[in-house]
Amino acid sequence: MYHEEDVQKILEYKELGFSIRETAIFLPYSRSYIAMHWNDDPSHLLIPQYHREYSYKLDKYKDDVDVAYELSGGNCNVILQELKNKHPDLKITQRTIANYTRDRREEDAVNRMLRRPLRRIETPAGAFLQIDFGQINIIIGGLPTVVHFFIATLAYSRRIFVKVTVNETMTQWLHSLEEALHYFGGRPLQIVCDNARALVYKSASRGGKSRECHFSKMFLAFCRYWGMDAVACYPHYPQSKGKVECMVGFVKKNCIAKRTFDSLEDLQRHIAKWTLEVADQREMRLADGEERVPARRFEKEARLLRAMDKPPFFSFREETRTVDRFGILTVDTKQYQLPFKLAKKEVTVLVKEHSLQVFRGDFKITLRIVEDEKKVERTGPRPVFGSRDPALGVDVSLVRSLDCYEDFMETF
């Protein structure tokens, strides 16, 4: 149906002296539609829209098509085979049948979706924490900006923690995860993640080739340090951590939406307020008799989380690393030059807040933690230990004097 105002616009251009072709240039109507109503009376409130009646080649075979459709469940190729068996002289293609049954197949698809049972997986309180990263383009300080945000969701209570980050590196993953644990006030039994390159360097396969997942050493060290087990989803199967996946979309559409912010700090303040006032107080669709507000469900889960009774992971930890063929040790994306005798050897690294110690047998060296992530320049056979530039050698704190390292280098 077309309203009077559509025809009125056409008649106004007619009164101004425009032709049908010229009117079609300025109005969003086709020339045929304008010509149809060029001489109409605008006094009618509604003008009927006329639909052309189409006839199809398969109309006279409708009963046979219906029988074949029920037999095949909507498979057009099977319908084609059945029709050719009953009517050998009928010349049609599978595309003809697909067009003829399109509306019915679309209706059946919708009905199957509506009938699909919803299987909600509930987990014990304090057992699982699902983590993920989201990304959205918004206006920050008047400029289009790609914003990354870390999100953690307790699987039982559905309480969430959201933190804005500048990237999705290993350091950001672990710092954000540790901050989430402190925010919730305790540790769950397991961390559920996807196959992000920062956490998993070799994922499992659903095809049966390899059902074993290989986590990165630092992520495993983090989980061991806090006494948690790591669990990764199968690739391209986000349903296995659906609670956090839903929350990523919830943050994008409800918390951030199309709002603009003055800075990333302003965005983080908005997220923190929204989390407490909206996300924690929302009412979820759960079974009858179940508590539906995350903040009140968390009261039960908080008692089952284990205490955060250790210093921060990045302030003190022990790891085993392999020195590369140039004698360079990489820790937390930063590189340190070690004696060439340690090339391709495993060393024990004790990472503290401002320094790290490297051990192998009787050898021990203390290095200052550098701030940037610039790659180490490959030096000659006399490297400057612990620095990126020979000019910075004086800033390196050594347990022994350089004379000791001269003796050490002469042993090979």
Secondary structure, DSSP 8 states (H G I E B T S, - for coil): -EEHHHHHHHHHHHHTT--HHHHHHHSSS-HHHHHHTTT--TT-SEE---------TTGGGHHHHHHHHHHHTS-HHHHHHHHHHH-TT----HHHHHHHTHHHHHHHHHHHHHHS--------TTSEEEEEEEEEEEEETTEEEEEEEEEEEETTT--EEEEEES---HHHHHHHHHHHHHHHTSB-SEEEE---TTTEEE---TTSS----EE-HHHHHHHHHHT-EEEE--TT-GGGGHHHHHHHHHIIIIIITT-EESSHHHHHHHHHHHIIIIITT------TTS---HHHHHHHHHTTSB---S--GGGEEEEEEE--TTSEEEETTEEEE--GGGTT-EEEEEEESSEEEEEETTEEEEEE--SS--------SS--TT-SSGGGGGG---SS-HHHHHHHHTT-
